[in-house]
Amino acid sequence: MKLLGGHVSVTGGVRNAPERARTVTCDCMQIFSKNQMQWASKPLDLEDAEQYKANMVAHDIRETVIHDSYLINLGSPDNALLKRSREAFLDEVVRAKHLGVRNLIFHPGAHMGAGEQAGLKRVADSLNWVRKESGSGNVRFVLENTAGQGTVLGHSFEQLAKVIGMLDDQKNVGICFDTCHGYVAGYDVRSSDGYEKTFDLLDEVLGIEMVRAMHINDSKGKQGSHLDRHEQIGKGFLGLECFGHFMNDDRWDGIPMVLETPEGEKGYEQELKTLRSLVVK
């Protein structure tokens, strides 16, 4: 069974997110645990967290994944920014633990001119530091594949594998496959043959069991363009046939597959209906 949902707002408190998600027919959801564009944040309200857990049950939302702040760069060569990023990511882990969220999704980072290998090592060192400081393996670090714009790391399966290979704890780690990012980074998930080859390669390089979540987004950019611009389902270069591959692949059953499309919650109900209609009975 496919677990479909979208990224929903936590305005007014994280307790409100499950009802918002159910209103637009989500089975699962993605949230920010704090303002994604600010470094400073108030500590998580523990009463709000407990009510969130109750509302997850009340509204039958099967799973939540958290996406970290966009400000964080675990591969930064700037020591001050790196320190700030590591501490902010540690805070994300603490929040996920309080909410009982297993999967914390993040972009690996950018090397900012320091070079790919130095950047990948810095990302791994950052994750090792956070894991040591958090003192628990309860939260899984889920690296998202990226579009590969500029000096952004994580746009190839090989880069993701290099980071994972340098981690002290390789059990509590996973991958989030973003359909738009994968396509504009050069992976042909659009054609049937290309789709099979892409995930055969992922299985060879990382292991298919490493996929713990997916971002289901159409793309405003062409294959290999590195343009990180999401589009509504069926309205971009990926098209409906592509999403039919994902919706009928048993390997993704039970994995949270969330929309991050431009209209947000306003468009989710229709887009989820479209995705569900692609399932071959």
C-alpha positions, -999 to +999 in steps of 0.1 A: +000+000+000+013+034-010+016+060+019+010+093+002+010+128+017+025+163+014+045+189+033+021+207+056+023+238+078+028+238+115+013+273+119-003+276+154+016+247+167+027+212+155-005+198+170-025+213+141-005+196+114-022+161+115-057+176+110-044+198+081-029+167+065-061+147+068-082+175+054-063+172+021-065+134+022-029+127+033-019+093+047+015+107+059+030+141+061+062+161+062+068+191+084+094+216+095+098+213+132+106+251+134+109+281+112+131+269+083+144+303+075+156+314+109+185+302+130+170+310+164+140+291+176+120+286+207+123+252+224+096+227+213+065+230+235+063+196+251+025+199+257+021+208+220+042+177+211+020+154+232-011+168+216+005+163+182+009+126+190-027+123+200-038+141+169-017+118+147-039+089+160-072+108+159-067+118+122-051+085+111-018+100+098+004+070+097+038+087+096+055+120+099+089+129+084+108+161+093+127+182+068+155+203+084+161+240+080+172+253+046+199+274+064+219+244+076+251+235+056+269+205+071+295+208+044+305+244+049+342+253+049+334+284+070+341+273+106+315+297+121+288+286+097+297+250+102+294+252+140+261+270+137+249+244+112+259+214+134+242+229+165+211+237+145+210+201+131+214+188+166+184+208+177+165+192+148+174+158+161+162+167+196+129+180+183+124+148+162+130+127+193+105+147+213+079+142+186+087+106+181+096+111+145+120+085+131+131+100+098+149+134+096+154+144+060+182+169+050+202+181+021+238+170+026+252+205+021+275+225-003+313+225-004+313+263-013+344+260-034+364+237-011+360+208-034+338+177-036+359+153-015+365+179+013+328+188+013+317+151+016+341+145+044+329+176+062+293+164+059+302+130+074+322+146+102+293+168+110+269+139+112+293+119+134+295+149+157+257+153+159+253+116+165+278+117+193+262+147+209+226+135+206+235+103+224+209+082+207+203+064+174+165+067+177+164+094+149+174+082+114+195+106+094+179+105+059+201+121+032+181+136+003+194+135-033+199+170-047+196+187-080+233+194-080+232+232-086+263+251-079+285+234-053+256+215-037+266+179-028+245+147-029+234+148-065+247+113-073+242+080-056+280+077-054+283+109-034+256+098-010+274+065-006+307+082+002+291+102+030+275+071+044+307+051+042+324+076+065+297+075+092+304+059+125+268+047+127+257+033+094+226+016+107+205+047+115+208+063+081+188+063+050+180+080+017+151+102+005+147+101-033+133+133-047+119+127-082+125+162-095+161+164-081+169+130-095+157+139-130+175+173-132+206+157-118+206+134-148+188+103-138+161+092-164+132+082-142+107+093-169+110+064-193+102+029-182+137+017-191+154+046-175+134+042-143+145+005-140+181+014-147+181+043-122+169+021-093+191-009-104+220+016-100+207+029-067+204-007-055+240-015-066+255+017-051+235+021-019+211-008-015+174-003-023+166-009+014+182+025+021+152+044+006+132+055+036+112+083+021+104+100-012+096+134-024+071+132-053+075+163-074+072+171-111+100+192-126+102+226-142+136+217-155+148+192-182+168+161-175+204+171-165+195+208-161+203+209-124+173+233-120+158+228-086+123+239-094+093+217-085+062+216-106+026+203-101+022+165-108+017+160-145+025+196-155+062+193-158+089+175-178+084+142-158+047+138-167+021+114-155+036+082-170+067+087-148+046+088-116+028+057-128+062+039-124+064+050-088+028+043-079+030+007-092+064-003-078+059-026-048+093-016-034+079+017-022+049+002-003+048+016+033+074+043+025+062+079+031+059+096-003+053+133+001+045+161-023+064+194-022+047+210-051+042+248-057+006+251-047+012+234-014-018+224+006-042+241-019-032+216-046-026+184-026-060+169-026-062+170-064-026+158-069-031+130-044-062+119-062-043+120-095-015+099-080-039+073-066-056+071-100-024+059-115-024+027-095-032-003-117-057-024-098 
